[in-house]
Amino acid sequence: MQDPRMAAPVTGSGVVVVGAGLAGPVAAIYLARRFGRVTVLERHADPRHIPAGQGRSLMVIVSHRGWRVLRELGLEDAVRRICVPLTARCGHLPDGSAVLTPYSRDRAPIWAVERHRLHRLLLDAAEAEPGVGLHFERPVLAVDLQAPALLVRAGTAERWISCRHVIGCDGVHSAVRAALVERGAHEQVSTLELAYQEIVLDLPSCDRGLMHYWPAGDALFGAFPLTSSPLFAGSVFFRKDGPAPSYAAAVNGRARARQFVDVFPSLAAGIPDLEEQLATKPVSTVRLTRCDTWTSGGRAVLVGDSCHAMAPFMGQGMNCAFEDVRTLVACLDQEGDWRRAFAAYERSRKTDGDAIADISYQHYRTMSRLPDPRDEAEEAVARRLVALMPNRFVPLYERCAFSEESYSAALAEERRLRELARRILIRHGSAAVDLPDQQLRAFVPAR
Ligand SMILES: Cc1cc2nc3c(=O)[nH]c(=O)nc-3n(C[C@H](O)[C@H](O)[C@H](O)COP(=O)(O)OP(=O)(O)OC[C@H]3O[C@@H](n4cnc5c(N)ncnc54)[C@H](O)[C@@H]3O)c2cc1C
């Protein structure tokens, strides 16, 4: 028998958004404002009815690109009220020293928020938007890109529903991407070498206006101040295939706690319930995805993690997903035709999605390793160039988190800066770091 909940709301929808994670509600609001009715299908139960903190990653960072979208949707003030500003990250090195890296040269902040609070706010906003219908516990099992149509489960019933346009906001395990792959697209799916586990802890001596991290070679501990309590939300990242027994393979909380104490003794001393937390919280992995095709005519399109899930350390996955949606809508406005708009969106975003995934992976490598004197010299020369010519050289993080410059242009500029720093080092060796300004400037090619 057909599930009665299934019948009315879904049939005949023009636009279906698959996935109500972070990008889905944003896409639904934008599209409903232009095209009327939008149906959102989410495989999980409504997170607003589930106790907080059971999902993935406690905190997310909202930066410039994300704010632009939230402002356009009229949600900026509401989101700012549940965020905490952070002006720098503070690295706590094993020798007891601390390294402060401002997020931007003018000390502008990025903003941290508990993911579940932001998610709830976005879902509430989508639900309040005329035309948006949110449907939870509706997994999309298959996508027919030709029709287009979606095979949806509700309870024990499964049914094909037709629509005009499918927006794939269904994250790293995307059913929409799987349908594109079935029709010849190539995807790359891999898993970061790291596993991570979240730990809530008290860090009374840590400044709450900073993000804190403790690098330990193949491991990293990062912590953000929680916005709804005086505690910090920490994540311990460990190599899955590290020296035996590897962290993720350590089957119980006690074994993981022993490893934690070995690697982060100073932190462990301040977490009285370390073993209990490590025994009860899930060990998560980070999936990375790419796909060479993001669209199928004017019928289906991928957005967010479904086409570019990345390493989390740049804090750009969601910001990039929001920018995807904005770009897609701008293309629809400009082209006035779904097929041309999807093609224009793919042309505009594909290289950027790949670029920010590359940048994020590189940033993770930089943050997780201990300082290496060879890299330090290159880093120091690059820093001097940035300080010497601030309008010419902008730090990569700043380009990504504080501007709307395309990620691929930002990556190309960073590569040019690094190449220049390497050339100066080859020419002058370790003395390069202390070259007089004029001599350093002479290396910089005219534009
Ligand atoms: C540890 C960690 C920290 C991070 N920190 C940041 C940060 O600070 N800043 C930042 O910008 N980004 C961050 N990210 C990345 C960010 O979480 C993602 O980029 C973002 O969630 C992508 O949004 P999305 O909507 O594309 O995917 P998701 O948020 O994953 O949503 C996908 C949704 O689709 C649903 N779904 C999947 N398959 C189906 C199906 N077949 N049918 C129906 N529904 C389906 C899922 O249940 C889910 O709700 C972090 C990620 C991790 C892992």
PDBQT file of the ligand as one rigid body, heavy atoms in Angstrom, charges set to zero:
ROOT
HETATM    1  C1  LIG A 501      35.391  17.848  10.604  1.00  0.00    +0.000 C 
HETATM    2  C2  LIG A 501      34.828  18.786   9.597  1.00  0.00    +0.000 A 
HETATM    3  C3  LIG A 501      34.894  20.152   9.821  1.00  0.00    +0.000 A 
HETATM    4  C4  LIG A 501      34.409  21.040   8.869  1.00  0.00    +0.000 A 
HETATM    5  N1  LIG A 501      34.493  22.380   9.102  1.00  0.00    +0.000 NA
HETATM    6  C5  LIG A 501      34.063  23.256   8.171  1.00  0.00    +0.000 A 
HETATM    7  C6  LIG A 501      34.165  24.668   8.388  1.00  0.00    +0.000 A 
HETATM    8  O1  LIG A 501      34.654  25.102   9.422  1.00  0.00    +0.000 OA
HETATM    9  N2  LIG A 501      33.721  25.526   7.408  1.00  0.00    +0.000 N 
HETATM   10  C7  LIG A 501      33.202  25.061   6.243  1.00  0.00    +0.000 A 
HETATM   11  O2  LIG A 501      32.856  25.896   5.375  1.00  0.00    +0.000 OA
HETATM   12  N3  LIG A 501      33.085  23.737   6.006  1.00  0.00    +0.000 NA
HETATM   13  C8  LIG A 501      33.488  22.833   6.940  1.00  0.00    +0.000 A 
HETATM   14  N4  LIG A 501      33.359  21.491   6.721  1.00  0.00    +0.000 N 
HETATM   15  C9  LIG A 501      32.777  21.040   5.461  1.00  0.00    +0.000 C 
HETATM   16  C10 LIG A 501      31.265  21.110   5.487  1.00  0.00    +0.000 C 
HETATM   17  O3  LIG A 501      30.773  20.330   6.547  1.00  0.00    +0.000 OA
HETATM   18  C11 LIG A 501      30.700  20.574   4.180  1.00  0.00    +0.000 C 
HETATM   19  O4  LIG A 501      31.395  21.113   3.100  1.00  0.00    +0.000 OA
HETATM   20  C12 LIG A 501      29.214  20.934   4.070  1.00  0.00    +0.000 C 
HETATM   21  O5  LIG A 501      28.496  20.236   5.052  1.00  0.00    +0.000 OA
HETATM   22  C13 LIG A 501      28.716  20.599   2.670  1.00  0.00    +0.000 C 
HETATM   23  O6  LIG A 501      27.332  20.795   2.616  1.00  0.00    +0.000 OA
HETATM   24  P1  LIG A 501      26.447  19.842   1.694  1.00  0.00    +0.000 P 
HETATM   25  O7  LIG A 501      25.064  20.280   1.888  1.00  0.00    +0.000 OA
HETATM   26  O8  LIG A 501      27.040  19.792   0.332  1.00  0.00    +0.000 OA
HETATM   27  O9  LIG A 501      26.662  18.380   2.294  1.00  0.00    +0.000 OA
HETATM   28  P2  LIG A 501      26.113  17.850   3.688  1.00  0.00    +0.000 P 
HETATM   29  O10 LIG A 501      26.093  18.934   4.691  1.00  0.00    +0.000 OA
HETATM   30  O11 LIG A 501      26.887  16.612   3.973  1.00  0.00    +0.000 OA
HETATM   31  O12 LIG A 501      24.611  17.455   3.398  1.00  0.00    +0.000 OA
HETATM   32  C14 LIG A 501      24.242  16.399   2.546  1.00  0.00    +0.000 C 
HETATM   33  C15 LIG A 501      22.861  15.952   2.950  1.00  0.00    +0.000 C 
HETATM   34  O13 LIG A 501      22.339  15.067   1.975  1.00  0.00    +0.000 OA
HETATM   35  C16 LIG A 501      21.698  13.994   2.630  1.00  0.00    +0.000 C 
HETATM   36  N5  LIG A 501      21.673  12.855   1.705  1.00  0.00    +0.000 N 
HETATM   37  C17 LIG A 501      22.742  12.130   1.281  1.00  0.00    +0.000 A 
HETATM   38  N6  LIG A 501      22.349  11.185   0.420  1.00  0.00    +0.000 NA
HETATM   39  C18 LIG A 501      20.997  11.313   0.304  1.00  0.00    +0.000 A 
HETATM   40  C19 LIG A 501      20.028  10.592  -0.434  1.00  0.00    +0.000 A 
HETATM   41  N7  LIG A 501      20.347   9.588  -1.242  1.00  0.00    +0.000 N 
HETATM   42  N8  LIG A 501      18.724  10.983  -0.320  1.00  0.00    +0.000 NA
HETATM   43  C20 LIG A 501      18.369  12.028   0.479  1.00  0.00    +0.000 A 
HETATM   44  N9  LIG A 501      19.278  12.729   1.211  1.00  0.00    +0.000 NA
HETATM   45  C21 LIG A 501      20.566  12.371   1.116  1.00  0.00    +0.000 A 
HETATM   46  C22 LIG A 501      22.546  13.759   3.859  1.00  0.00    +0.000 C 
HETATM   47  O14 LIG A 501      21.857  13.036   4.848  1.00  0.00    +0.000 OA
HETATM   48  C23 LIG A 501      22.856  15.180   4.279  1.00  0.00    +0.000 C 
HETATM   49  O15 LIG A 501      21.882  15.716   5.130  1.00  0.00    +0.000 OA
HETATM   50  C24 LIG A 501      33.823  20.556   7.679  1.00  0.00    +0.000 A 
HETATM   51  C25 LIG A 501      33.737  19.181   7.459  1.00  0.00    +0.000 A 
HETATM   52  C26 LIG A 501      34.228  18.306   8.397  1.00  0.00    +0.000 A 
HETATM   53  C27 LIG A 501      34.133  16.834   8.132  1.00  0.00    +0.000 C 
ENDROOT
TORSDOF 0
